Amino acid sequence: MISLKPNQEKQILKGYPWVFANQIRTIEGNPKRGDIVPLFTHSKCPLGQGFYHDTSQIALRLITFDTSLTINEAFFRDRLQRAHGLRSSIYGSETHYRLLFSESDGFPGTIVDRYDDVLTWTCLSYGMELWRDNILDLLEDLYKPRAIVERNDSWLRGKDDLPTAKGILRGSEPGSVILRENNVEFTIDPLNGPKTGFFMDQREHRAFTASLAKGKRVLDVCCADGGFGLQAAHQGAASVHFIDSSSPALERVAHNAQRNGLQDSIVLDEADALERLGELVKAGEQYDLVILDPPAFAKSRRHIETATRAYQRLNISGMQLLSKEGILATSSCSQAIKEADFLKTLRYAAKKSNTSLNTLYRGYQPPDHPVLDSMPETHYLKFFLFQKRWQ
């Protein structure tokens, strides 16, 4: 049993699922790392149950706010079926989506992605890792996957004293999977590709942005697999200039372009994005649609200042490259950068680039990445579409 210090229960009563080590007053019963432990207020009022960790800053990851429930396989089966039901109601027959999104779906620190008949498992919670085989059994029963692969190659695993790992957990070597999004096919590698194989959280933004691309000269910066730019090309863009610092990423773009018959309208450019954009500005280049989809510049709060400068520089150059009435699609996937601060950065960039903008659209992560309203950490993706105003 864990009891909090006085007046430490306010956020938990609002639904916040983490208890930090410095909030705890007493620990009774000598629980082991990963044990499910009940949580109480200073005055012994029940608050819930969670996975205990003796050395992590997050000392308790709450699974439920009901101390009377029994946490067993049936409990997690119900949660998994609820998550599956939500995705099925949203995506119907589509076969790629995020099936489990950590605390938002009641699986602390755990992510499961579906790519047709291949599932990926990512876990940052020591307690949930102890339940891995049980959850994998449930996933096999529900989805009958050809393979379940482990994508635990994130440095964040170390925060819960978990080793990094990558490999096949169930089934056979998955190889490549063909994913179809908005009538464009992508060959992805769930075991060795970026993240868990593909950046699914921008799916809706890719579709909307591509719908504006017909006849336009497009610049896709930090393009990864080319999700934005190839869909723009499919929608009739005059040309698409892809920039990425990763040679393997550009090889995937080339492969996917060839697969979809779009190779004649693309240019591949391996370069540091910030440096190349500066060079394009100096050269007087102009684009009708500029897409900025950088990686998370801020891995944690201590990186916010450096990340903000990078976002400023990236967006100043992006705005300078816009043609008359050009469109800018820009985003941040840095959880540590709040939406209000990112918007402030964009306004700063507009001022520095002497650009006046109309906001056409603002978006967030899609519904298979649900935001737990009581937990700001689950809201990470910010996306904006602007049009350069006439002078």
SEDRENMAR-326596 format. One record per residue (C-alpha): residue in three letters; x, y, z. Coordinates in steps of 0.02 Angstrom, whole numbers, padded with zeros to 5 digits, always signed. Layout:
BEGIN
ALAXYZ...
END
This chain:
BEGIN
MET+00000+00000+00000ILE+00061+00175-00046SER+00003+00332+00043LEU+00030+00506-00024LYS+00096+00657+00067PRO-00039+00781+00122ASN-00124+00877-00021GLN-00043+00774-00160GLU-00201+00694-00228LYS-00277+00842-00322GLN-00216+00795-00497ILE-00248+00609-00470LEU-00429+00646-00422LYS-00442+00735-00590GLY-00383+00577-00678TYR-00195+00602-00692PRO-00120+00426-00693TRP+00058+00453-00632VAL+00122+00465-00454PHE+00297+00535-00434ALA+00418+00475-00303ASN+00422+00643-00214GLN+00233+00635-00186ILE+00241+00477-00082ARG+00241+00478+00107THR+00239+00293+00153ILE+00256+00124+00067GLU+00190-00027+00163GLY+00213-00212+00130ASN+00381-00206+00040PRO+00314-00213-00140LYS+00429-00271-00278ARG+00464-00180-00440GLY+00317-00207-00559ASP+00194-00260-00423ILE+00016-00195-00429VAL-00005-00086-00273PRO-00156+00009-00205LEU-00142+00198-00184PHE-00217+00300-00043THR-00222+00481+00011HIS-00134+00540+00168SER-00298+00509+00261LYS-00315+00332+00189CYS-00449+00368+00059PRO-00429+00248-00090LEU-00369+00321-00255GLY-00332+00172-00367GLN-00207+00036-00412GLY-00048+00044-00513PHE+00119-00029-00560TYR+00252+00011-00430HIS+00432+00054-00472ASP+00560+00076-00335THR+00690+00182-00428SER+00595+00270-00568GLN+00542+00451-00550ILE+00368+00387-00595ALA+00344+00280-00440LEU+00168+00222-00483ARG+00081+00208-00651LEU-00104+00194-00613ILE-00200+00058-00706THR-00370+00095-00629PHE-00445+00220-00508ASP-00549+00080-00430THR-00462-00013-00288SER-00597-00148-00286LEU-00558-00217-00459THR-00454-00374-00485ILE-00315-00345-00612ASN-00304-00505-00714GLU-00306-00564-00895ALA-00494-00536-00907PHE-00468-00356-00852PHE-00344-00324-00993ARG-00450-00422-01118ASP-00593-00301-01087ARG-00478-00151-01109LEU-00407-00222-01270GLN-00579-00257-01342ARG-00632-00079-01302ALA-00480-00011-01393HIS-00512-00127-01540GLY-00695-00073-01547LEU-00648+00110-01557ARG-00526+00083-01701SER-00648-00028-01794SER-00785+00102-01781ILE-00668+00237-01847TYR-00568+00148-01981GLY-00684+00007-02035SER-00592-00111-02151GLU-00428-00012-02150THR-00286-00119-02086HIS-00161+00004-02015TYR-00185+00104-01857ARG-00123+00122-01679LEU-00218-00009-01579LEU-00154+00039-01406PHE-00096+00212-01356SER-00026+00192-01181GLU-00119+00278-01038SER-00256+00340-01155ASP-00312+00160-01181GLY-00274+00101-01004PHE-00110+00012-01044PRO+00024+00116-00956GLY+00176+00154-01064THR+00123+00028-01197ILE+00099+00052-01384VAL+00036-00077-01508ASP+00027-00035-01694ARG-00060-00136-01828TYR+00007-00152-02004ASP-00113-00273-02087ASP-00066-00445-02018VAL+00087-00383-01923LEU+00080-00304-01749THR+00217-00209-01659TRP+00245-00205-01470THR+00326-00058-01381CYS+00329-00044-01192LEU+00407+00086-01076SER+00330+00021-00914TYR+00415-00111-00808GLY+00249-00169-00739MET+00166-00188-00909GLU+00319-00279-00973LEU+00286-00414-00843TRP+00114-00438-00922ARG+00184-00445-01099ASP+00151-00627-01135ASN-00027-00614-01071ILE-00061-00464-01183LEU+00021-00549-01332ASP-00093-00699-01305LEU-00243-00582-01309LEU-00179-00497-01467GLU-00155-00663-01555ASP-00329-00718-01505LEU-00409-00557-01569TYR-00307-00523-01728LYS-00228-00688-01779PRO-00071-00593-01837ARG+00063-00670-01946ALA+00193-00591-01834ILE+00212-00483-01679VAL+00376-00389-01675GLU+00460-00299-01532ARG+00507-00117-01561ASN+00583-00077-01393ASP+00732+00017-01464SER+00690+00181-01376TRP+00808+00261-01249LEU+00655+00295-01142ARG+00656+00113-01088GLY+00805+00152-00979LYS+00699+00268-00870ASP+00607+00114-00806ASP+00766+00008-00798LEU+00717-00091-00953PRO+00844-00143-01086THR+00821-00094-01267ALA+00770-00237-01381LYS+00709-00272-01556GLY+00655-00436-01634ILE+00516-00560-01669LEU+00405-00601-01519ARG+00276-00711-01604GLY+00261-00787-01777SER+00386-00774-01919GLU+00501-00643-01996PRO+00376-00510-02056GLY+00476-00441-02202SER+00394-00297-02295VAL+00212-00248-02278ILE+00115-00153-02411LEU+00015-00012-02335ARG-00113+00086-02436GLU-00156+00262-02381ASN-00263+00380-02484ASN-00235+00274-02641VAL-00046+00279-02624GLU+00049+00119-02580PHE+00196+00117-02461THR+00316-00027-02430ILE+00358-00026-02245ASP+00467-00129-02130PRO+00387-00149-01956LEU+00544-00228-01884ASN+00679-00111-01951GLY+00590+00044-02017PRO+00576+00212-01926LYS+00477+00213-01764THR+00370+00056-01783GLY+00374+00060-01973PHE+00277+00215-02026PHE+00222+00384-01957MET+00036+00349-01942ASP-00007+00500-01837GLN-00002+00618-01987ARG-00123+00516-02094GLU-00266+00642-02092HIS-00150+00790-02116ARG-00069+00706-02265ALA-00237+00683-02349PHE-00292+00863-02319THR-00125+00936-02373ALA-00119+00830-02531SER-00292+00891-02581LEU-00216+01065-02601ALA-00068+01010-02706LYS-00135+00996-02884GLY-00025+01092-03005LYS+00087+01156-02867ARG+00275+01153-02844VAL+00296+01062-02678LEU+00439+01055-02552ASP+00431+00911-02426VAL+00558+00940-02287CYS+00609+00799-02167CYS+00511+00687-02282ALA+00547+00517-02202ASP+00457+00389-02312GLY+00380+00526-02418GLY+00205+00513-02346PHE+00160+00696-02375GLY+00252+00724-02539LEU+00202+00564-02628GLN+00020+00593-02588ALA+00040+00770-02654ALA+00117+00699-02813HIS-00027+00576-02829GLN-00149+00721-02818GLY-00065+00805-02966ALA+00075+00913-02896ALA+00183+00984-03036SER+00340+00929-02943VAL+00394+00874-02769HIS+00565+00914-02696PHE+00605+00794-02552ILE+00735+00841-02422ASP+00798+00723-02286SER+00966+00693-02203SER+00939+00504-02206SER+00996+00408-02358PRO+00886+00256-02313ALA+00735+00370-02299LEU+00763+00440-02473GLU+00788+00264-02539ARG+00616+00221-02470VAL+00543+00375-02554ALA+00619+00323-02719HIS+00553+00146-02700ASN+00378+00205-02654ALA+00377+00332-02795GLN+00423+00195-02919ARG+00289+00081-02849ASN+00156+00214-02878GLY+00221+00276-03046LEU+00267+00446-02974GLN+00455+00443-03005ASP+00452+00571-03146SER+00385+00711-03037ILE+00505+00700-02890VAL+00678+00763-02842LEU+00774+00681-02699ASP+00893+00789-02596GLU+00999+00715-02456ALA+01046+00860-02343ASP+01030+00938-02172ALA+00859+01021-02181LEU+00905+01183-02094GLU+01060+01208-02199ARG+00976+01164-02364LEU+00828+01279-02333GLY+00947+01423-02302GLU+01033+01386-02467LEU+00867+01379-02559VAL+00817+01548-02486LYS+00982+01625-02542ALA+00956+01551-02716GLY+00786+01637-02727GLU+00687+01475-02744GLN+00498+01480-02723TYR+00371+01342-02688ASP+00182+01343-02691LEU+00168+01216-02550VAL+00301+01195-02415ILE+00285+01048-02294LEU+00386+01048-02132ASP+00372+00886-02033PRO+00530+00879-01926PRO+00571+00749-01793ALA+00544+00792-01610PHE+00672+00929-01580ALA+00629+00929-01393LYS+00652+00755-01318SER+00617+00826-01144ARG+00587+00991-01057ARG+00773+01028-01042HIS+00782+01035-01232ILE+00642+01163-01254GLU+00754+01315-01281THR+00863+01229-01413ALA+00710+01154-01496THR+00621+01322-01504ARG+00768+01399-01596ALA+00768+01254-01720TYR+00580+01274-01751GLN+00604+01460-01775ARG+00743+01438-01901LEU+00652+01301-01996ASN+00491+01399-02010ILE+00572+01565-02052SER+00656+01483-02202GLY+00496+01389-02247MET+00397+01550-02250GLN+00531+01640-02352LEU+00517+01503-02483LEU+00330+01525-02506SER+00271+01593-02672LYS+00134+01723-02683GLU-00016+01651-02589GLY+00084+01492-02557ILE+00033+01366-02425LEU+00136+01311-02275ALA+00103+01147-02185THR+00202+01142-02024SER+00202+01032-01871SER+00285+00984-01708CYS+00283+00812-01629SER+00380+00870-01475GLN+00271+00831-01324ALA+00372+00954-01219ILE+00324+01097-01336LYS+00148+01154-01294GLU+00031+01208-01432ALA+00023+01388-01373ASP+00213+01399-01371PHE+00227+01320-01544LEU+00101+01444-01612LYS+00201+01585-01532THR+00356+01518-01621LEU+00264+01518-01787ARG+00207+01697-01762TYR+00386+01746-01722ALA+00442+01661-01883ALA+00309+01754-01982LYS+00369+01920-01912LYS+00552+01881-01947SER+00514+01826-02125ASN+00400+01976-02154THR+00258+01857-02197SER+00073+01883-02163LEU-00027+01723-02146ASN-00205+01660-02145THR-00237+01504-02042LEU-00326+01375-02150TYR-00324+01226-02031ARG-00256+01169-01864GLY-00246+00986-01818TYR-00189+00862-01689GLN-00152+00677-01680PRO-00287+00563-01754PRO-00417+00468-01649ASP-00314+00309-01643HIS-00192+00413-01539PRO-00324+00475-01415VAL-00281+00614-01294LEU-00316+00578-01111ASP-00388+00745-01060SER-00318+00734-00884MET-00142+00694-00948PRO-00059+00830-01054GLU+00084+00711-01097THR-00031+00615-01214HIS-00058+00769-01323TYR+00099+00788-01427LEU+00060+00824-01611LYS+00025+01001-01670PHE-00010+01039-01853PHE-00053+01199-01947LEU-00093+01246-02125PHE-00065+01429-02170GLN-00082+01528-02331LYS+00031+01673-02367ARG-00074+01831-02381TRP-00060+01952-02525GLN+00029+02114-02485
END
